[in-house]
Amino acid sequence: MRWPSPKRALVIAVVSTLVGCSAHALPPTAPGTSDNPLRVVVTSSAMPLIIEAASAYPEVDFSLEVRGANYRQGVAALRRGDAHLMVTSHLRPEDAQVLWAAPLTTDVLALIAHPSVVLDGLSIAQLRMAYQGQVNDWAQWGGAPLPLTVVSREAGADVRAEFERLVMGARRTTGAALTTASDAGVLALVRETVGAVGYVPLSMVEAGVRVLSIDGVLPSTVTLTDQTYPLRSTVYAVALAEPTDSARRFIAWLQSPDGQAVLMRRFRPPLTIPR
């Protein structure tokens, strides 16, 4: 996909999935000296934010190459020297000790359900029970008698890692969960499966699903700002070492008021809370 802009050079987005990468099998190496185009691996949860930002970035003579990856694959790409930056909504503590990282914005995990689900929301405890496989019918919580099917991202996805950190703790997601390798896949499975519940970044929510509250709080720009919604995660720019040149300028712009205003576009109604 290509976006010509009257304000600057062409922005290039190559959206693909890296496969067969191991974050542990590759020795650390520095990216090549050239950062034109700036090569960025982006996890699916952060992809809409980066595409939005890249389309608005004002610098002249700037090119961006974006590749989709899950968290493990993104770290491996950095270590191989295939990317200058990774943008992700999850950062493992052990990686934070050896990699450079800068916060860009806060994202929100939205709990979505098939329209057949009549409950308005769940508590964190109920959500944990559902994803442990301890509840298999909505009637157990006062809903209509429908099978409760949980939908999850695949192991290695940053969204799943954040969900498990925020909700599951040391507990495992049930092996009966339907899993998929993209947020679009989660949306599709929840939309098509009666009684299904799943989670996606708020910026990915579309019509055709219900957004459920967590502990009585719905995700929105307001509950993101006042930090009352519990499933929040930080979006980071990550590199092997502190970036220089165009990478440094791009990150500085993302953290500036202008860049923050662009990133917040992804959280505005009406698509945030389809009912």
N, C-alpha and C positions, 0 to 999 in steps of 0.2 A: 504494500500500500504506500502511496506517495501523496504528500500534501505540499504543493507549491505554495509559496507565500510571497506576497509583494514586499514584505518587510525584511526577509532574510533568505539565505540559501535554503535549498531543498532539505526537508526533514525526511529521512528514510526510516521506515519501520519494517523490519523483517520479523513477523510474528510466527514463531515456530516453537516446537518443544524439543529441548535437548534430551537425548536418551542415552542410556548406557554409561552414565557418568557416576563416578564415586567420589564423594568429597574427601575420602580418607586415602585414596590410592594415588593421589597426584601430589607431587612436591610443590611447595609454593614457588612461583615464578612471577616476575614483574611483567605487566603488559608492555607491548611494544612502545617505543618512544612517541609514535604518532598517535594523537587522539582525535584525528579528523578522518572519518567520522568518529564521534564518541560512541563507543560500544557499550551497551547497557543490557544486562539480563534483568528481566522483570518477572516477578511471580504474578500469577493470574489475579490475585486480589489487588495488586497495585497497578496492573496494566491500564485500567481506565484513567487513573490519575495521571500516569506518565504520558499517555496519548493526549489527554487534555492539555497538560502542561507543555508538551512539545509543540503543539499546534499554536500556542500563544507566546512561546519564548521569543523575545525581541532581538536577540543578537544576530548580527549580519555575519554571513560566511560561516554558518554553523550547520553541521549535519549530525543526525542522531540515528544510530542503528540499534533497534530494539529487538531483543529475542526473548521469547517466553520460556520460562523454566520453572520447575518447582524449587523449593529452598535448597535441597541437597545438590541439585544440578547447578544452581546458581553459584553456590560456594565453590564447587568444582571448576566452573568456568573461570572464576576469579583466579583460582590457584594455577590453572593452566595458562593464564595469560590471554584467554579468549575474550575477556571483557574488562573494561576499565572500572565499571560500577555494577553493583547489584542493587535493585530497589525491592524491598520486601517488607511485609507487615509482621515478620517474626525474626527474632535474633536470638539464637541459642546463647546462653551464658558463656559456654566454653569458646564460642566463636567471638563473642564480644571482647574476650581477653586478648585475642591475637589479631583481630581485624580492626580497621578504622571504621567508625560508624557515626552518622549524624542523623538526628531525627528530622523528618520533613513535615509530617502532619499526623493527625490521629484518625484512624479508620474505625469502623464499627462493624461487628458481626451481627447481622440481622437473622432472627429465627423466623423461618418461613414455613408455611403449612399449606396443604391442599385445601381448596375452598370448602371441602366437605367437613373440615375440622371446625366445630362451632365454639370451642373454648377461645377466649380472648388472649390467653397467655399461660405461661408456666412459670414456676419458681425455678431457681437454680437447682434446688434439690430434686424437683421433678424432672428437669431436663437431664440431670446426671443419671437418674434412675432409668429414663428412657434409653439413653445411649449406653447404659450397661446391659440393656436387654431385660430389665426387671419388670417392665410394664409392656404388655402387648396389645392392649385394647383401650381406646379413649374413654370407654365407659367406666374404667377404674378411677377416673378423675372427674366423673360427672358429665362427660361428653356423650355424644351419640355412640352406639355400639359399633365401632369401626376398628379394624386392625390398625395398630400403631406401628408404622414402618419408619425407621430412622434412615436418613440419607447422609452420607459423609463423604468428604474428600478423601483421596488416596493417602496412604502413608507417605511421608516426605513432603506433603504440601504445607506451605506456611499457614494457610487458613486452618487446616486440621491441627497443626501444632499449637496455634493460638487458642483454638476452641478447647483443646484438651488441657492447656495450661489454665485457662480461665474457669472451666467447668468441671473437668474430670479429675484434675490433680494426678495422682498416681494410678488411677483406675483406667482400665482399658475400654475402648469402644467395642461394643459387641461384634462378634464375627458375623452376626445376622444382618448387620447394616448393609444397605446398598451403597456401594462406593463408585466414584467416578473421578476422572482425572481433570475436571475443569469445573469452574463455578457455573458455567452455562449448563453443564451436565447435571449439576445439583438442581438448578432451576427446572430443567426439563423433567427430571425424575419426580420432583415434588409436584409439579404441575400435572403430571400424568398418572400419579399413583394415589388412589383414594386413601385417605388417612395418613399420608406421608408428612414427615417433618424433616427439615434440614436447615443448614446455615450457609449464608453467603455474605460477602462484604456488602454493606449498605449501598455502596455505589453501584452494585450489580443488580439490585432488585428490579424486577419488571412486573408488569401486570400479569394476572393469571394465578397468583399465589396470595395467601394472606400473610401479613406480618404480625407475629405474635409478640406480646409484651413479655418482658423478663422481670419477675418480681414486681409486676404492676407498672413497669416503665417501658414505653415504646421508644425505639430508636428514632432520633430526629436531630436536626442541627441544634436544637435547644438542649436536649438531654446529652448530646455530645459535648456541648460547650460547658454545661454546668456539672458534667461528670456524674450524673445520676444514673445513666444507663450502664449496666455492669460489664457488657461485653465490648470493651474498647481495646484497641491495639495501636501501637506506634508504628508508623511507616518510616523505615530507615533507608538512607543511601549508605551502601557498604562498599569498601574498597580494601585492597591489601595494605595500602598506606595512605596517608593524607593526600587527597587529589591536588593536582596543579592544573594550570592552564584552563582549557575549556570545561573540564569536569568541575573544577573548583568554582568557576563562574556560574555554571548551570545550577549547582547545588546552592550557591549563595542567592541566586534569583528565586529558586524554589522556596527558600526560607524567608525571602523578603515579603513585605506586605502585598506587592503585586502578584508574586507567585502563590502566596497563600490564598489570595482571592480567587485565583484560577482553580486551585485544588478544591476549594470549598464548593465550586459549582457542582461537583458530583454528588453532593449531599442535599441539594435543594429539592423541594416538592415540585411536581406531584408524584414522582416515581418513588419517593422514599417510603411512603406508607400506603401502598395499594390495598384496598379493603374489599 
